[in-house]
Amino acid sequence: MKTIRVMVVDDSATVRQVLSEVLSTAPDIRVIGTAADPIFALQKMEREWPDVLVLDIEMPRMDGITFLKKLMAEHPTPVVICSTLTEKGARVTMQAMAAGAVEVVTKPTVGLKQFLVDAGEALIRSVRAAANARMRKPIPVPGGTPKPPSDAFMPVNEPGMYKTTDKVVAIGTSTGGTQALESLLTRLPRTTPGLVVVQHMPEKFTAAFAARLNGICAIEVREARDGDRVIPGLALIAPGGFHLLLQRSGAQYRVGVIQGPVVNRHRPSVDVLFRSVARCAGGNALGIIMTGMGDDGARGLKEMHEAGALTLAQDEASCVVYGMPREAVKMQAVDRSVSLQALPDEIMEFGYGRGRRA
């Protein structure tokens, strides 16, 4: 078992102690050091470079964003952001993700000891995912399958429901997905078919993520609300802590936003979205599974494939973590794998009428 060397950088001594204790419970993780700010961290990193950094944002002498940009420009290293669950924290964290961080975990403002019980496994999974990431400089922004336990809130497949010209693009992603989605969505025109997106992300961070994308994209991007209609030129992002489902309202597509049970360790779950798209849209849909750790989305994409949808996977070379796409390919849920750079053209070709069987 390869040991993952981790450094924790946070200005709170209590937070450094708690995070170190959490990480030290994993046999494959070794905390090689802690630091109160990036200046001290750099001095220690010169002696032994970590495989993963767990990084706070607001720190003295040098803030986390400045440090992250410097790090990614000079020595790209996987970074897990540990940020407080606040509106301000969410906005700043999205800047960090855009700068190259690969994961985010929420840091409690109170009850740090309870964090050991409540969020320890999530932090360990995030560090392991980051350790497997392919680090690159951030991409500049251009101008019959086993089913997860989610049937209780799946939409009913109604006869004749495919009689509509509306099209839907469903996207699922996790680790590395914030940068990948930014690269993809900023290159789509306003004539793009309606998009529904699940990005694994904690509650409250998705609103800031959607708002940031909305400010740099030609299409409108926002956090989904229950009952929102899926229309061209609009991307609806699943809110953290809630599942996103596609639903039918006559000949129109709308979304449902529900809490429901956790599926594949996630809420929102890509499988929940994809399965609902298979039932409500069938061959009128395009499914895309992108960079991420684990297998969430693979079974749902298989259902979409079997329902007649065109299904694509981001290729290994362009993924930060080739986990979710690999599982979908292994399950024969994917029509073809394509690079991140090719995905915008694939979406527009689908919108102009090229489906799986065209």
C-alpha positions as CSV (number, residue, x, y, z in Angstrom):
1,M,0.0,0.0,0.0
2,K,1.4,3.3,-1.1
3,T,1.7,5.9,1.8
4,I,0.1,9.3,1.1
5,R,2.2,12.1,2.6
6,V,0.0,15.0,3.7
7,M,0.7,18.4,5.1
8,V,-2.0,20.4,6.9
9,V,-1.8,24.2,6.5
10,D,-4.2,26.2,8.8
11,D,-3.8,29.1,11.1
12,S,-5.7,27.4,13.9
13,A,-3.6,25.1,16.1
14,T,-6.8,23.3,17.1
15,V,-7.8,22.7,13.5
16,R,-4.3,21.4,12.6
17,Q,-4.5,19.0,15.6
18,V,-7.9,17.7,14.8
19,L,-7.3,17.3,11.0
20,S,-4.0,15.5,11.8
21,E,-5.8,13.1,14.2
22,V,-8.5,12.4,11.6
23,L,-6.0,11.7,8.8
24,S,-3.7,9.6,11.1
25,T,-6.5,7.0,11.6
26,A,-6.0,5.9,8.0
27,P,-3.2,3.3,7.6
28,D,-2.2,4.7,4.1
29,I,-1.9,8.3,5.2
30,R,1.0,9.9,7.0
31,V,0.9,13.5,8.1
32,I,4.4,14.8,7.5
33,G,3.9,18.2,9.0
34,T,1.6,21.1,9.8
35,A,2.0,24.8,9.3
36,A,0.2,28.0,10.5
37,D,0.6,29.7,7.1
38,P,1.9,29.2,3.6
39,I,5.3,30.8,4.3
40,F,6.0,28.2,7.1
41,A,4.6,25.5,4.9
42,L,7.0,26.3,2.0
43,Q,9.9,26.1,4.3
44,K,8.9,22.6,5.5
45,M,8.0,21.5,2.0
46,E,11.5,22.1,0.8
47,R,12.7,19.4,3.1
48,E,9.9,16.9,2.2
49,W,7.3,17.5,-0.5
50,P,3.8,16.3,0.3
51,D,1.7,14.2,-2.0
52,V,-1.4,16.2,-0.9
53,L,-1.9,19.5,0.9
54,V,-4.9,20.2,3.1
55,L,-5.2,23.9,2.9
56,D,-7.2,26.7,4.6
57,I,-8.1,29.9,2.8
58,E,-7.9,32.8,5.2
59,M,-4.4,32.9,6.8
60,P,-1.9,35.5,7.8
61,R,1.0,36.7,5.7
62,M,-0.2,34.8,2.6
63,D,-3.8,33.8,1.9
64,G,-4.6,30.3,0.5
65,I,-5.6,31.6,-2.9
66,T,-2.3,33.4,-3.5
67,F,-0.4,30.3,-2.3
68,L,-2.5,28.0,-4.4
69,K,-1.8,30.0,-7.6
70,K,1.9,30.1,-6.8
71,L,2.0,26.4,-6.2
72,M,0.1,25.4,-9.4
73,A,2.3,27.7,-11.5
74,E,5.6,26.4,-10.1
75,H,5.0,22.9,-8.7
76,P,1.5,21.6,-9.3
77,T,0.4,19.6,-6.2
78,P,-2.9,18.1,-5.3
79,V,-4.7,20.3,-2.8
80,V,-7.8,19.7,-0.7
81,I,-9.4,22.9,0.5
82,C,-10.8,22.8,4.1
83,S,-13.2,25.7,4.3
84,T,-16.0,26.8,6.6
85,L,-19.6,26.3,5.5
86,T,-20.5,30.0,5.0
87,E,-21.5,32.0,2.1
88,K,-18.2,34.0,2.1
89,G,-16.3,30.7,2.5
90,A,-18.1,29.2,-0.4
91,R,-17.3,32.1,-2.7
92,V,-13.6,32.0,-1.8
93,T,-13.5,28.2,-2.1
94,M,-14.8,28.4,-5.6
95,Q,-11.9,30.7,-6.5
96,A,-9.6,28.1,-5.0
97,M,-11.2,25.3,-7.1
98,A,-10.8,27.4,-10.2
99,A,-7.1,28.0,-9.3
100,G,-6.5,24.2,-9.3
101,A,-7.7,22.7,-6.0
102,V,-9.2,19.2,-6.6
103,E,-11.4,18.6,-3.6
104,V,-13.2,20.6,-0.9
105,V,-14.3,19.5,2.6
106,T,-16.2,21.6,5.1
107,K,-14.5,22.7,8.2
108,P,-16.8,23.2,11.3
109,T,-16.7,26.5,13.1
110,V,-17.7,24.7,16.4
111,G,-17.7,21.1,17.6
112,L,-14.3,20.2,16.1
113,K,-14.0,17.0,18.2
114,Q,-17.3,15.8,16.7
115,F,-15.8,16.3,13.3
116,L,-13.6,13.3,14.1
117,V,-16.8,11.2,14.1
118,D,-19.0,13.0,11.5
119,A,-16.6,13.9,8.7
120,G,-13.5,11.9,9.2
121,E,-14.2,9.4,6.4
122,A,-15.1,12.1,4.0
123,L,-11.8,13.9,4.6
124,I,-9.9,10.7,4.2
125,R,-11.7,9.9,0.9
126,S,-11.0,13.4,-0.3
127,V,-7.3,13.1,0.4
128,R,-7.1,9.7,-1.3
129,A,-8.9,11.1,-4.4
130,A,-6.5,14.0,-4.5
131,A,-3.5,11.7,-4.3
132,N,-4.7,10.0,-7.4
133,A,-5.3,13.2,-9.3
134,R,-3.4,14.1,-12.5
135,M,-2.1,17.6,-11.8
136,R,-2.0,20.1,-14.6
137,K,-1.9,23.9,-14.7
138,P,-5.5,25.2,-14.5
139,I,-7.1,25.5,-18.0
140,P,-7.6,29.1,-19.0
141,V,-11.1,30.3,-19.4
142,P,-11.8,31.1,-23.1
143,G,-13.9,34.1,-24.1
144,G,-30.5,-5.3,-16.7
145,T,-28.0,-3.5,-14.5
146,P,-27.9,-3.5,-10.7
147,K,-29.7,-0.4,-9.4
148,P,-28.9,1.9,-6.5
149,P,-31.6,2.2,-3.8
150,S,-33.3,5.2,-5.3
151,D,-36.5,3.7,-6.9
152,A,-38.7,5.2,-4.3
153,F,-38.3,8.7,-5.8
154,M,-37.7,7.8,-9.5
155,P,-40.2,9.2,-12.0
156,V,-42.6,6.8,-13.7
157,N,-42.0,5.9,-17.3
158,E,-45.2,6.9,-19.0
159,P,-46.3,5.6,-22.5
160,G,-45.6,8.0,-25.3
161,M,-43.6,10.4,-23.3
162,Y,-40.8,10.6,-25.9
163,K,-43.1,12.6,-28.3
164,T,-41.2,15.9,-27.9
165,T,-38.5,17.7,-29.8
166,D,-36.9,19.0,-26.6
167,K,-33.4,17.7,-25.9
168,V,-31.6,17.3,-22.6
169,V,-27.9,17.0,-21.8
170,A,-27.1,15.3,-18.4
171,I,-23.6,15.6,-16.9
172,G,-22.2,14.0,-13.9
173,T,-18.8,14.6,-12.4
174,S,-16.8,14.7,-9.1
175,T,-13.1,15.1,-8.3
176,G,-11.6,17.6,-10.8
177,G,-15.0,18.4,-12.0
178,T,-15.1,22.1,-11.1
179,Q,-12.2,22.9,-13.5
180,A,-13.6,20.5,-16.1
181,L,-17.1,22.0,-16.0
182,E,-15.6,25.5,-16.2
183,S,-13.6,24.5,-19.3
184,L,-16.7,22.9,-20.9
185,L,-19.5,25.4,-20.0
186,T,-17.5,28.5,-20.9
187,R,-17.2,27.2,-24.5
188,L,-20.9,26.6,-25.1
189,P,-23.1,29.1,-27.0
190,R,-26.5,30.2,-26.0
191,T,-28.1,27.8,-28.4
192,T,-26.9,24.9,-26.4
193,P,-29.6,22.3,-25.4
194,G,-30.7,22.5,-21.8
195,L,-28.2,21.0,-19.3
196,V,-28.7,19.3,-16.0
197,V,-25.6,18.8,-13.9
198,V,-24.5,16.9,-10.8
199,Q,-21.1,17.9,-9.4
200,H,-20.3,16.3,-6.0
201,M,-20.0,19.2,-3.7
202,P,-21.0,20.1,-0.1
203,E,-24.2,22.0,0.6
204,K,-24.0,25.8,0.1
205,F,-20.9,25.6,-2.2
206,T,-23.0,24.8,-5.3
207,A,-24.7,28.2,-5.3
208,A,-21.3,30.0,-5.3
209,F,-20.0,27.6,-7.9
210,A,-23.0,28.2,-10.2
211,A,-22.8,32.0,-9.6
212,R,-19.2,32.0,-10.6
213,L,-19.8,30.1,-13.8
214,N,-22.8,32.3,-14.6
215,G,-20.4,35.3,-14.6
216,I,-18.0,33.8,-17.2
217,C,-20.3,31.8,-19.5
218,A,-22.4,32.8,-22.5
219,I,-25.1,30.4,-21.2
220,E,-27.0,31.0,-18.0
221,V,-25.8,28.8,-15.1
222,R,-27.6,28.6,-11.8
223,E,-28.4,26.3,-8.9
224,A,-31.5,24.3,-9.7
225,R,-34.8,25.0,-7.9
226,D,-37.6,22.5,-7.7
227,G,-39.8,22.8,-10.8
228,D,-37.3,24.7,-13.0
229,R,-37.9,24.1,-16.7
230,V,-35.0,22.7,-18.7
231,I,-34.5,25.1,-21.7
232,P,-31.8,25.8,-24.2
233,G,-29.0,28.1,-23.0
234,L,-29.5,27.1,-19.4
235,A,-27.4,24.8,-17.1
236,L,-29.0,23.8,-13.8
237,I,-26.6,22.6,-11.1
238,A,-27.8,20.2,-8.5
239,P,-27.8,21.9,-5.0
240,G,-25.4,20.3,-2.5
241,G,-27.3,18.1,-0.1
242,F,-30.2,17.4,-2.6
243,H,-30.8,15.0,-5.5
244,L,-31.6,16.4,-8.9
245,L,-34.1,14.5,-11.1
246,L,-35.5,15.1,-14.6
247,Q,-39.3,15.1,-14.7
248,R,-41.9,15.5,-17.5
249,S,-44.6,18.1,-17.6
250,G,-46.5,17.4,-20.8
251,A,-44.0,17.9,-23.6
252,Q,-41.6,19.9,-21.4
253,Y,-38.8,18.8,-19.2
254,R,-38.5,20.1,-15.6
255,V,-36.4,19.2,-12.7
256,G,-37.2,18.0,-9.2
257,V,-35.0,18.9,-6.3
258,I,-35.5,16.5,-3.4
259,Q,-33.5,15.4,-0.3
260,G,-34.1,11.6,-0.5
261,P,-31.6,9.0,0.8
262,V,-27.9,9.1,0.1
263,V,-27.1,7.0,-3.0
264,N,-23.5,5.7,-3.7
265,R,-22.3,7.8,-0.7
266,H,-23.5,11.0,-2.4
267,R,-26.4,13.5,-2.3
268,P,-26.6,14.7,-5.0
269,S,-25.9,11.4,-6.8
270,V,-25.1,11.2,-10.5
271,D,-26.9,7.8,-10.7
272,V,-30.1,9.4,-9.5
273,L,-30.0,12.1,-12.2
274,F,-29.0,9.7,-15.0
275,R,-31.7,7.1,-14.1
276,S,-34.4,9.8,-14.1
277,V,-33.1,11.1,-17.5
278,A,-33.3,7.5,-18.9
279,R,-36.9,7.2,-17.8
280,C,-38.1,10.7,-18.8
281,A,-36.1,11.5,-22.0
282,G,-34.7,8.2,-23.4
283,G,-33.3,8.9,-26.9
284,N,-33.9,12.7,-26.5
285,A,-31.0,12.8,-24.1
286,L,-27.2,12.9,-24.1
287,G,-25.4,11.6,-21.0
288,I,-21.8,12.6,-20.2
289,I,-19.8,11.1,-17.3
290,M,-16.7,13.1,-16.4
291,T,-13.7,13.1,-14.1
292,G,-14.3,11.7,-10.6
293,M,-13.4,9.0,-8.1
294,G,-15.6,6.0,-7.5
295,D,-18.5,4.6,-9.6
296,D,-21.4,7.0,-9.1
297,G,-23.1,7.5,-12.4
298,A,-22.0,4.3,-14.2
299,R,-25.2,2.4,-13.6
300,G,-27.4,5.3,-14.4
301,L,-25.5,5.9,-17.6
302,K,-26.0,2.3,-18.5
303,E,-29.8,2.8,-18.1
304,M,-29.6,5.9,-20.3
305,H,-27.7,3.8,-22.9
306,E,-30.3,1.1,-22.8
307,A,-33.1,3.7,-23.2
308,G,-31.6,4.9,-26.5
309,A,-29.6,7.9,-25.2
310,L,-26.2,8.9,-26.6
311,T,-23.7,8.3,-23.9
312,L,-20.1,9.7,-23.7
313,A,-17.3,9.5,-21.2
314,Q,-14.4,11.9,-20.7
315,D,-11.3,10.1,-21.8
316,E,-8.5,9.1,-19.4
317,A,-5.9,11.5,-20.7
318,S,-8.0,14.6,-19.9
319,C,-9.4,13.4,-16.6
320,V,-8.0,14.5,-13.2
321,V,-9.2,11.2,-11.8
322,Y,-10.3,8.5,-14.3
323,G,-12.6,6.6,-11.9
324,M,-16.2,7.3,-12.8
325,P,-15.6,7.2,-16.5
326,R,-13.6,4.0,-16.2
327,E,-16.4,2.2,-14.4
328,A,-19.0,3.3,-17.0
329,V,-16.7,2.1,-19.8
330,K,-16.2,-1.3,-18.0
331,M,-20.0,-1.6,-17.7
332,Q,-20.4,-1.0,-21.4
333,A,-22.5,2.0,-20.7
334,V,-20.5,4.3,-23.1
335,D,-20.9,4.8,-26.8
336,R,-17.5,6.4,-27.0
337,S,-14.8,8.3,-24.9
338,V,-13.8,11.8,-26.0
339,S,-11.5,14.4,-24.7
340,L,-12.6,17.3,-22.6
341,Q,-11.7,19.7,-25.4
342,A,-14.0,17.8,-27.8
343,L,-17.1,17.7,-25.5
344,P,-18.5,21.1,-26.5
345,D,-18.6,20.1,-30.2
346,E,-20.2,16.8,-29.2
347,I,-22.9,18.6,-27.3
348,M,-23.7,21.0,-30.2
349,E,-23.8,18.2,-32.7
350,F,-26.3,16.4,-30.5
351,G,-28.3,19.6,-30.3
352,Y,-28.3,19.9,-34.1
353,G,-29.8,16.4,-34.4
354,R,-27.0,13.8,-34.3
355,G,-28.0,11.2,-31.8
356,R,-26.6,7.8,-31.0
357,R,-28.0,6.0,-34.1
358,A,-27.6,8.9,-36.6
